[in-house]
């Protein structure tokens, strides 16, 4: 078996051989400090404020007013309102429920 060799590093030596016992991992030195994870620089942040669920629903109602029930899809709403897929699915379900309620309400009123 080959003998372990020692590599000089700042503050001592580190074994570089094939032995597993006694090996030490040393972090690489960097010229600049690392940023905290999750921080986004101001210039990279969206200038458009986040819309509330009510604002999205109002926009979705306006955009889909003349759509048929078949055209009322989460993907279509997502593109029309420019929102996330998850929010578009919630909007789709809300709009479908409103349409079913209004269709059921007009049928009962006429009868």
Residue frames as qw, qx, qy, qz and C-alpha x, y, z in Angstrom:
[[0.000, 0.889, 0.458, 0.000, 0.00, 0.00, 0.00],
 [0.386, 0.561, -0.033, 0.732, 1.28, 3.49, -0.85],
 [0.356, -0.362, -0.473, 0.720, 2.24, 5.81, 1.94],
 [0.048, 0.909, 0.414, 0.010, 0.08, 8.89, 2.53],
 [0.451, 0.239, -0.005, 0.860, 1.69, 12.15, 1.54],
 [0.154, -0.726, -0.430, 0.515, 1.11, 15.47, 3.25],
 [0.324, 0.627, 0.312, 0.636, 0.19, 18.59, 1.29],
 [0.250, -0.202, -0.336, 0.885, 1.08, 21.97, 2.79],
 [0.087, -0.745, -0.506, -0.426, -1.89, 24.25, 3.46],
 [0.066, -0.605, 0.223, -0.761, -2.31, 27.40, 5.47],
 [0.611, -0.505, 0.304, -0.529, -2.13, 26.49, 9.15],
 [0.662, -0.297, 0.682, -0.094, -0.62, 22.99, 8.74],
 [0.153, 0.275, -0.831, -0.458, -0.60, 19.99, 6.45],
 [0.800, 0.131, 0.221, -0.543, -3.35, 17.79, 5.09],
 [0.497, -0.157, 0.827, 0.211, -2.81, 14.14, 4.08],
 [0.515, 0.486, -0.262, -0.656, -3.33, 13.62, 0.32],
 [0.003, 0.232, -0.958, -0.171, -2.80, 9.86, 0.05],
 [0.518, -0.158, -0.674, -0.503, -5.33, 7.11, -0.47],
 [0.222, -0.197, -0.837, 0.460, -5.98, 6.59, 3.24],
 [0.273, -0.651, -0.492, -0.510, -9.50, 7.44, 4.41],
 [0.578, -0.678, -0.371, 0.263, -8.74, 7.86, 8.09],
 [0.455, -0.535, -0.035, 0.711, -7.57, 11.32, 9.06],
 [0.299, 0.337, 0.424, 0.786, -8.37, 13.16, 5.83],
 [0.018, -0.597, -0.388, 0.702, -9.62, 16.70, 6.29],
 [0.342, 0.681, 0.503, 0.407, -11.80, 18.70, 3.91],
 [0.266, -0.411, -0.082, 0.868, -10.67, 22.30, 3.47],
 [0.356, 0.823, 0.405, -0.177, -12.94, 24.99, 2.00],
 [0.561, 0.385, 0.241, 0.692, -11.65, 26.82, -1.03],
 [0.197, -0.512, -0.196, 0.812, -10.71, 30.42, -0.44],
 [0.309, 0.738, 0.515, 0.308, -12.75, 33.04, -2.25],
 [0.317, 0.151, -0.029, 0.936, -11.89, 36.65, -3.02],
 [0.325, -0.311, -0.056, -0.892, -15.40, 37.86, -2.24],
 [0.301, 0.014, 0.792, -0.530, -17.88, 36.92, 0.48],
 [0.085, -0.298, -0.876, -0.369, -20.86, 34.81, -0.47],
 [0.396, -0.268, -0.043, -0.877, -24.35, 36.27, -0.32],
 [0.423, 0.006, 0.752, -0.506, -26.94, 34.90, 2.00],
 [0.051, 0.206, 0.912, 0.352, -29.14, 32.29, 0.34],
 [0.037, 0.679, 0.730, -0.065, -32.53, 33.61, -0.75],
 [0.055, -0.704, -0.089, 0.702, -31.62, 37.28, -1.06],
 [0.533, 0.583, 0.476, 0.387, -32.58, 38.89, -4.35],
 [0.302, -0.134, 0.034, 0.943, -30.92, 42.12, -5.44],
 [0.253, 0.594, 0.331, -0.688, -33.21, 45.16, -5.77],
 [0.268, 0.462, -0.463, -0.707, -32.58, 45.40, -9.52],
 [0.163, 0.020, -0.949, -0.268, -33.73, 41.80, -10.00],
 [0.181, 0.368, 0.773, -0.484, -37.00, 42.28, -8.13],
 [0.144, 0.572, 0.691, 0.418, -40.26, 42.76, -9.96],
 [0.007, 0.035, -0.103, 0.994, -41.39, 46.36, -10.19],
 [0.512, -0.314, -0.448, -0.663, -45.01, 45.22, -10.53],
 [0.374, -0.292, 0.633, -0.611, -46.70, 44.74, -7.16],
 [0.027, -0.105, -0.994, -0.029, -48.23, 41.34, -6.40],
 [0.467, -0.246, -0.302, -0.794, -51.97, 41.21, -7.12],
 [0.445, -0.111, 0.693, -0.557, -54.43, 40.00, -4.53],
 [0.224, 0.206, 0.946, 0.110, -56.73, 37.05, -5.16],
 [0.292, 0.717, 0.501, -0.387, -59.68, 39.46, -5.55],
 [0.165, 0.720, -0.305, -0.601, -57.82, 41.54, -8.15],
 [0.077, -0.217, 0.894, 0.383, -56.94, 38.40, -10.11],
 [0.272, 0.428, 0.855, -0.111, -60.56, 37.22, -9.97],
 [0.285, 0.778, 0.193, -0.525, -61.82, 40.58, -11.29],
 [0.111, 0.586, -0.589, -0.546, -59.29, 40.45, -14.15],
 [0.153, -0.007, 0.969, 0.193, -60.21, 36.83, -14.91],
 [0.344, 0.592, 0.655, -0.320, -63.95, 37.64, -14.96],
 [0.277, 0.777, -0.099, -0.557, -63.33, 40.47, -17.43],
 [0.034, 0.480, -0.763, -0.432, -61.00, 38.42, -19.64],
 [0.055, 0.057, 0.987, 0.140, -63.28, 35.36, -19.76],
 [0.423, 0.319, 0.372, -0.762, -66.69, 37.05, -19.93],
 [0.688, 0.441, -0.178, -0.548, -67.33, 35.94, -23.53],
 [0.131, 0.350, -0.924, -0.086, -65.62, 32.52, -23.24],
 [0.810, -0.165, -0.385, -0.410, -67.63, 29.32, -23.43],
 [0.776, -0.522, 0.309, -0.175, -67.43, 26.77, -20.63],
 [0.950, 0.175, 0.085, 0.244, -65.27, 24.60, -22.88],
 [0.472, 0.683, -0.173, 0.530, -62.80, 27.46, -23.42],
 [0.416, -0.802, 0.231, -0.361, -62.56, 28.14, -19.67],
 [0.911, 0.003, -0.300, 0.283, -59.28, 26.34, -18.94],
 [0.577, -0.729, 0.028, 0.366, -56.57, 27.07, -16.41],
 [0.599, -0.033, 0.351, 0.719, -54.01, 27.44, -19.19],
 [0.180, 0.666, 0.422, 0.588, -56.18, 29.96, -21.04],
 [0.369, -0.908, -0.193, -0.053, -56.79, 31.94, -17.86],
 [0.690, -0.473, 0.123, 0.534, -53.09, 31.82, -16.99],
 [0.480, 0.195, 0.368, 0.772, -52.15, 33.32, -20.33],
 [0.009, -0.770, -0.410, -0.489, -54.94, 35.92, -20.35],
 [0.452, -0.882, -0.093, -0.091, -54.34, 37.15, -16.80],
 [0.488, 0.590, -0.490, 0.418, -50.59, 36.40, -16.74],
 [0.574, -0.599, 0.392, -0.397, -50.45, 34.52, -13.48],
 [0.131, -0.382, 0.913, -0.046, -49.06, 31.26, -12.11],
 [0.455, -0.069, -0.809, -0.366, -50.55, 27.88, -13.03],
 [0.224, -0.285, -0.833, 0.418, -51.64, 27.27, -9.43],
 [0.158, 0.366, 0.294, -0.869, -53.50, 30.58, -9.22],
 [0.390, 0.155, -0.506, -0.753, -55.03, 29.99, -12.66],
 [0.345, -0.182, -0.917, -0.086, -56.45, 26.65, -11.48],
 [0.059, -0.406, -0.653, 0.637, -58.07, 28.34, -8.47],
 [0.256, 0.335, -0.076, -0.904, -59.50, 31.05, -10.74],
 [0.364, 0.018, -0.766, -0.529, -60.87, 28.42, -13.14],
 [0.261, -0.322, -0.893, 0.175, -62.65, 26.57, -10.34],
 [0.032, 0.433, 0.418, -0.798, -64.06, 29.80, -8.93],
 [0.308, 0.272, -0.317, -0.854, -65.31, 30.96, -12.33],
 [0.343, -0.102, -0.877, -0.322, -66.84, 27.55, -13.07],
 [0.153, -0.399, -0.796, 0.428, -68.65, 27.58, -9.72],
 [0.151, 0.412, 0.156, -0.885, -69.95, 31.11, -10.39],
 [0.352, 0.152, -0.574, -0.723, -71.18, 30.09, -13.84],
 [0.305, -0.226, -0.923, -0.056, -72.90, 26.97, -12.48],
 [0.053, -0.431, -0.618, 0.655, -74.54, 29.05, -9.77],
 [0.250, 0.384, -0.062, -0.887, -75.77, 31.68, -12.20],
 [0.370, 0.046, -0.755, -0.540, -76.97, 29.03, -14.68],
 [0.262, -0.318, -0.894, 0.176, -78.75, 27.16, -11.88],
 [0.019, 0.419, 0.434, -0.797, -80.21, 30.39, -10.49],
 [0.319, 0.250, -0.292, -0.866, -81.68, 31.53, -13.82],
 [0.361, -0.088, -0.870, -0.325, -83.21, 28.11, -14.44],
 [0.195, -0.395, -0.805, 0.399, -84.94, 28.09, -11.07],
 [0.112, 0.389, 0.196, -0.893, -86.17, 31.68, -11.44],
 [0.357, 0.143, -0.519, -0.763, -87.75, 30.91, -14.85],
 [0.306, -0.163, -0.930, -0.125, -89.51, 27.77, -13.60]]
